[in-house]
Amino acid sequence: MMGLLTALVMAGATVVGLVILGTIFLLGVRLLRPGAAKPRGSDAEEAQLLQEIHRSLSRLEERVETLETLVLEPRATKGDGQ
């Protein structure tokens, strides 16, 4: 019984090791292959996208500040009146 358990553990460890080594090999081939990493968009497109994200985040920040004012201001006036 103990021999069977040992054999199963060894077989499982071998399979896991082969999977890990295969993954490392495939990643290495993919990274080292010439011309593998081609940019999706141009620098101008990326800059425009980043500017749009920045504008959206600025508007979101203004909205959050407005909401904080609306939520927190009644509490401040409520506390002063009592």
HUURLIN-V481224 format. One record per residue. N is the residue number from 1. RES is the residue in three letters. PHI is phi in degrees with one decimal (none if undefined). OMEGA is omega in whole degrees, -180 to 180 (999 if undefined). Layout:
N/RES/PHI/OMEGA
N/RES/PHI/OMEGA
//
This chain:
1/MET/none/-178
2/MET/-68.7/178
3/GLY/-66.1/178
4/LEU/-66.3/179
5/LEU/-62.7/178
6/THR/-63.6/180
7/ALA/-64.3/179
8/LEU/-66.0/178
9/VAL/-65.0/180
10/MET/-65.4/179
11/ALA/-65.6/178
12/GLY/-63.4/179
13/ALA/-64.4/178
14/THR/-65.1/179
15/VAL/-63.1/179
16/VAL/-61.4/178
17/GLY/-61.8/179
18/LEU/-65.1/178
19/VAL/-64.3/180
20/ILE/-64.2/180
21/LEU/-64.1/178
22/GLY/-63.5/178
23/THR/-64.3/178
24/ILE/-62.4/179
25/PHE/-62.4/-179
26/LEU/-64.8/177
27/LEU/-64.6/178
28/GLY/-63.4/179
29/VAL/-63.0/-179
30/ARG/-66.0/-179
31/LEU/-74.1/-175
32/LEU/-88.7/-179
33/ARG/-66.3/-178
34/PRO/-67.9/179
35/GLY/74.7/-176
36/ALA/-74.7/-176
37/ALA/-99.6/177
38/LYS/-102.5/-180
39/PRO/-65.4/-179
40/ARG/-78.1/-177
41/GLY/-132.8/180
42/SER/-81.4/180
43/ASP/-64.7/180
44/ALA/-64.8/179
45/GLU/-65.1/179
46/GLU/-64.9/179
47/ALA/-64.2/179
48/GLN/-64.4/179
49/LEU/-63.7/179
50/LEU/-64.8/178
51/GLN/-64.8/178
52/GLU/-64.1/178
53/ILE/-62.8/180
54/HIS/-63.1/178
55/ARG/-62.5/180
56/SER/-63.0/180
57/LEU/-67.1/177
58/SER/-64.6/178
59/ARG/-63.8/179
60/LEU/-63.1/178
61/GLU/-61.9/178
62/GLU/-62.7/180
63/ARG/-64.0/180
64/VAL/-63.2/179
65/GLU/-62.7/178
66/THR/-63.9/178
67/LEU/-63.5/178
68/GLU/-61.8/179
69/THR/-63.3/-179
70/LEU/-65.1/-177
71/VAL/-80.9/-173
72/LEU/-85.2/-177
73/GLU/-64.6/178
74/PRO/-60.6/179
75/ARG/-67.8/-180
76/ALA/-67.3/180
77/THR/-71.8/178
78/LYS/-65.4/180
79/GLY/-70.4/-180
80/ASP/-74.9/-177
81/GLY/-77.2/-176
82/GLN/-95.5/999
//
